[in-house]
Amino acid sequence: MNTFLKNINWKIVLYWTIFMSFFNVFLLPYYDGEAFLAKKVILGIIVWFLTGIIFAKIIQSRSS
């Protein structure tokens, strides 16, 4: 598990998390008129961070 996390391009994870969190946690609920709940924001950021790790590993495995 330790080598799994060492070989990740963390810039990709960070960009993915910021981009997807902004649109799916903030922008889309704003346009739908939904309230911002701290629980939804925190959970959304965690989910998009974890999917960013998976996304970075897929990109890395296809490029090598």
MODELLER restraints for C-alpha pairs under 7 A, 6 or more apart:
rsr = mdl.restraints
at = mdl.atoms
rsr.add(forms.Gaussian(group=physical.xy_distance, feature=features.Distance(at['CA:8:A'], at['CA:56:A']), mean=6.42, stdev=0.5))
rsr.add(forms.Gaussian(group=physical.xy_distance, feature=features.Distance(at['CA:8:A'], at['CA:57:A']), mean=6.44, stdev=0.5))
rsr.add(forms.Gaussian(group=physical.xy_distance, feature=features.Distance(at['CA:9:A'], at['CA:56:A']), mean=6.36, stdev=0.5))
rsr.add(forms.Gaussian(group=physical.xy_distance, feature=features.Distance(at['CA:12:A'], at['CA:56:A']), mean=6.08, stdev=0.5))
rsr.add(forms.Gaussian(group=physical.xy_distance, feature=features.Distance(at['CA:13:A'], at['CA:49:A']), mean=6.61, stdev=0.5))
rsr.add(forms.Gaussian(group=physical.xy_distance, feature=features.Distance(at['CA:13:A'], at['CA:52:A']), mean=4.56, stdev=0.5))
rsr.add(forms.Gaussian(group=physical.xy_distance, feature=features.Distance(at['CA:13:A'], at['CA:53:A']), mean=5.61, stdev=0.5))
rsr.add(forms.Gaussian(group=physical.xy_distance, feature=features.Distance(at['CA:13:A'], at['CA:56:A']), mean=6.23, stdev=0.5))
rsr.add(forms.Gaussian(group=physical.xy_distance, feature=features.Distance(at['CA:16:A'], at['CA:52:A']), mean=5.55, stdev=0.5))
rsr.add(forms.Gaussian(group=physical.xy_distance, feature=features.Distance(at['CA:17:A'], at['CA:45:A']), mean=6.78, stdev=0.5))
rsr.add(forms.Gaussian(group=physical.xy_distance, feature=features.Distance(at['CA:17:A'], at['CA:48:A']), mean=5.17, stdev=0.5))
rsr.add(forms.Gaussian(group=physical.xy_distance, feature=features.Distance(at['CA:17:A'], at['CA:49:A']), mean=5.04, stdev=0.5))
rsr.add(forms.Gaussian(group=physical.xy_distance, feature=features.Distance(at['CA:17:A'], at['CA:52:A']), mean=6.05, stdev=0.5))
rsr.add(forms.Gaussian(group=physical.xy_distance, feature=features.Distance(at['CA:20:A'], at['CA:48:A']), mean=6.54, stdev=0.5))
rsr.add(forms.Gaussian(group=physical.xy_distance, feature=features.Distance(at['CA:21:A'], at['CA:44:A']), mean=6.46, stdev=0.5))
rsr.add(forms.Gaussian(group=physical.xy_distance, feature=features.Distance(at['CA:21:A'], at['CA:45:A']), mean=5.72, stdev=0.5))
rsr.add(forms.Gaussian(group=physical.xy_distance, feature=features.Distance(at['CA:21:A'], at['CA:48:A']), mean=6.37, stdev=0.5))
rsr.add(forms.Gaussian(group=physical.xy_distance, feature=features.Distance(at['CA:25:A'], at['CA:41:A']), mean=5.99, stdev=0.5))
rsr.add(forms.Gaussian(group=physical.xy_distance, feature=features.Distance(at['CA:25:A'], at['CA:44:A']), mean=6.07, stdev=0.5))
